[in-house]
Amino acid sequence: MPTGCAEVCHVIVKPSWRRRYNASRLVLTLMDVARQEGFRRVIGRIAQGNDASHALLKSLSWKPAEDRKWELPSLFDWYERELRR
């Protein structure tokens, strides 16, 4: 994993609790904690075909990760977002 990055992964919301912004609030809180701890960027991986999770990160302004030297061949797509100070 790149220096200065925190990884957010496995955010799972029970189907009956979806569409209530629970995952959005959780990811935003994790981003705030990472920023407070001095991380400059967050990264996350999503299983290919998990359309709901891809839409979640895109709605929070995450972008497909460009620097993926740490990535092993997998069935995941990687996303990242810079953390503003």
Sequence and secondary structure as in RCSB ss.txt:
>XXXX:A:sequence
MPTGCAEVCHVIVKPSWRRRYNASRLVLTLMDVARQEGFRRVIGRIAQGNDASHALLKSLSWKPAEDRKWELPSL
FDWYERELRR
>XXXX:A:secstr
  TTEEEE      GGGTTSSHHHHHHHHHHHHHHHTT SEEEEEEETT HHHHHHHHHTT EE S  TT  S S
EEEEEEE   
